[in-house]
């Protein structure tokens, strides 16, 4: 029986961030790729949207796809948050959890104020060029930003998303995010936590907050990536996930 892997992308980008790694993952897994609310390919994000709503969407997607067995969850950023909450609330649904670039602690006050300003700007004026440059600086490593294909992809995601829905999800996923560290520490399935070496938040907190434990827990830092490791460092991502799955299998 072919096992199922669920892929959920990062905030502010879309499902295309997996395109470089999905063919390799599909060699051993049936892939179920979820497009999050308020992002290209996903449903609209209503007022009051929350991460719990995202967990409900994930469960509904599994049911609609006829997936009854536990899945291998692969989440980046926002997708990691959803995976952690799903695994904590429904451990029978998640066989293993691979999380990329997913800060577990709430935003500090300066970062929260910056996100509130970004949320307001996107909602009022949309993804203007200065806003896109600011977002690129926060999400892409220095070397990645020199690649036109990388910045063009990020621009396309921001320009094509519904700005009201996008702003609502920024509130749900970033501004109002609770501390997920206790839930992460209590997970009962094998977990892989990966951060980009240049990630200014997750890269700094990963090592001290997530020590190896039982069940098997692995914490890895990837050079040449910031907040979109599967997109920026696809080869390293494929190697890490395949090695992780081989241990789980």
C-alpha positions in Angstrom: 0.0 0.0 0.0 1.3 3.4 -1.0 1.5 5.8 2.0 0.1 9.3 1.8 2.1 12.5 2.4 0.3 15.8 2.9 2.0 19.0 1.8 0.9 22.4 3.1 2.8 25.5 2.0 4.1 28.6 3.8 2.2 31.8 4.4 2.3 34.4 1.5 3.3 31.8 -1.1 1.3 29.0 -2.6 1.4 25.3 -3.4 3.9 25.8 -6.2 6.6 26.1 -3.6 6.7 22.2 -3.6 7.2 21.8 -7.3 10.9 21.2 -7.1 10.6 18.5 -4.5 7.2 16.9 -5.2 8.4 14.6 -8.1 10.9 13.0 -5.7 8.4 12.7 -2.9 5.9 11.1 -5.3 8.3 8.2 -5.9 7.4 6.7 -2.5 4.2 8.5 -1.5 0.8 9.5 -2.8 0.9 13.3 -2.5 -2.0 15.3 -1.2 -1.2 19.0 -1.7 -3.4 21.5 0.2 -3.7 25.1 -0.8 -4.4 27.2 2.3 -7.2 29.7 2.7 -6.7 33.2 1.3 -3.9 32.0 -1.1 -3.9 31.1 -4.8 -5.8 27.9 -5.3 -7.3 27.9 -1.8 -10.7 28.9 -0.4 -11.4 32.4 0.7 -10.5 33.3 4.3 -13.6 34.5 6.1 -13.5 37.1 9.0 -12.3 35.5 12.2 -10.3 32.8 10.5 -8.0 30.8 12.8 -5.4 28.1 12.7 -8.1 25.7 14.1 -10.1 26.4 11.0 -7.0 25.3 9.0 -6.9 22.0 11.0 -10.6 21.5 10.1 -9.8 22.1 6.5 -7.0 19.5 6.6 -9.3 16.9 8.2 -12.0 17.6 5.6 -9.5 17.3 2.8 -8.4 13.9 4.1 -11.9 12.7 4.3 -12.8 14.0 0.9 -9.7 12.2 -0.6 -10.7 9.0 1.2 -7.5 8.9 3.2 -8.1 6.8 6.3 -4.6 5.7 7.3 -2.2 8.0 9.2 -0.3 10.4 6.9 3.2 11.7 6.7 2.7 15.5 7.1 5.2 17.9 5.5 4.6 21.5 6.3 6.5 24.7 5.6 5.9 27.7 7.9 2.1 27.9 8.1 1.9 24.3 7.0 4.1 23.3 9.9 1.8 25.1 12.4 -1.2 23.3 11.0 0.6 20.0 11.1 1.6 20.4 14.7 -1.9 21.3 15.8 -3.4 18.4 13.8 -0.9 15.9 15.2 -1.5 17.1 18.7 -5.3 17.0 18.4 -5.6 13.9 16.2 -2.4 11.8 16.7 -4.2 8.9 15.0 -4.2 10.9 11.7 -0.5 11.8 11.6 2.2 9.1 11.2 5.2 11.4 11.0 5.7 15.1 10.9 8.3 17.0 8.9 8.2 20.8 9.7 10.2 23.4 7.8 10.8 27.0 8.9 8.0 27.0 11.5 8.5 29.4 14.5 6.8 27.9 17.5 6.8 30.9 19.9 4.5 33.9 19.5 5.9 36.9 17.7 7.8 39.3 20.0 6.3 42.8 20.2 8.5 44.4 17.5 7.9 41.6 15.0 4.1 41.7 15.8 4.0 45.4 15.2 5.7 44.9 11.9 3.2 42.2 10.9 0.3 44.4 11.9 1.7 47.1 9.6 2.2 44.6 6.8 -1.3 43.3 7.3 -2.8 46.8 7.1 -0.8 47.7 4.0 -1.7 44.6 2.1 -5.4 45.1 2.9 -5.4 48.7 1.9 -3.0 49.2 -1.0 -2.1 45.6 -1.9 1.3 44.1 -2.7 3.1 47.2 -3.9 6.7 46.9 -5.1 8.2 48.2 -1.7 6.0 45.7 0.2 7.1 42.9 -2.0 10.7 43.8 -1.5 10.3 43.8 2.2 8.6 40.4 2.2 11.3 39.0 -0.1 14.0 40.2 2.3 12.3 38.4 5.2 11.5 35.1 3.4 14.4 34.6 0.9 18.1 34.1 1.7 20.5 36.7 0.3 21.6 34.4 -2.5 18.0 33.4 -3.4 17.0 37.1 -3.8 19.6 37.3 -6.6 17.7 34.7 -8.6 15.1 36.4 -10.7 13.0 33.2 -10.8 12.7 33.2 -6.9 11.7 36.8 -6.6 9.3 36.5 -9.6 7.6 33.6 -8.0 7.1 35.4 -4.7 5.8 38.5 -6.5 3.4 36.4 -8.5 2.0 34.8 -5.3 1.5 38.2 -3.6 0.0 39.9 -6.7 -2.5 37.1 -7.5 -3.8 36.5 -3.9 -7.0 38.1 -2.7 -5.6 40.8 -0.5 -8.4 40.8 2.1 -8.2 37.1 2.6 -4.4 37.2 2.7 -4.5 39.9 5.4 -7.0 37.8 7.5 -4.7 34.8 7.4 -1.7 36.9 8.4 -3.7 37.8 11.5 -4.6 34.2 12.2 -1.2 32.6 11.5 1.3 35.2 12.6 -0.2 38.0 14.7 -2.5 35.9 16.9 -0.5 32.7 17.0 -0.2 31.0 20.4 2.9 29.3 21.7 3.2 25.9 20.1 6.3 24.8 22.0 4.4 22.8 24.6 2.4 21.0 22.0 5.5 20.3 19.9 7.3 18.8 23.0 4.4 16.4 23.6 4.1 15.0 20.1 3.9 11.3 20.0 5.1 10.6 16.4 8.6 10.9 14.9 9.3 14.5 14.0 11.7 16.4 11.8 12.3 20.1 12.4 14.2 22.0 9.7 15.2 25.6 9.7 17.0 27.7 7.1 20.4 28.9 8.4 19.5 32.5 7.6 16.0 32.4 9.2 16.0 35.3 11.7 13.4 33.8 14.0 13.1 30.0 13.7 16.8 29.4 13.1 17.6 31.1 16.4 15.0 29.3 18.5 15.1 25.8 17.0 18.1 24.2 18.8 17.4 25.3 22.4 13.6 24.7 22.3 13.6 21.3 20.5 16.1 18.9 22.0 16.2 15.3 20.8 13.6 13.2 22.6 11.4 10.2 22.4 9.7 9.6 20.0 12.7 10.2 17.6 13.0 14.0 17.0 15.6 15.5 14.6 16.5 19.2 14.4 18.4 20.3 11.3 19.7 23.6 9.9 20.1 24.0 6.1 22.6 26.5 4.7 21.5 28.9 1.9 17.9 29.1 3.0 15.9 31.6 5.1 12.1 31.0 5.5 11.3 28.8 2.4 13.8 26.0 2.7 11.9 23.5 0.4 11.8 26.1 -2.3 15.3 27.5 -1.8 17.2 24.3 -1.0 15.3 21.5 -2.8 18.1 19.0 -2.9 18.7 19.3 0.8 15.0 19.1 1.5 14.6 15.9 -0.6 17.6 14.3 1.1 16.3 15.1 4.6 12.8 14.0 4.0 13.8 10.7 2.2 16.2 9.9 5.1 13.5 10.7 7.6 10.9 8.6 5.9 13.3 5.7 5.6 13.7 5.7 9.3 10.0 5.9 9.9 9.2 3.1 7.4 
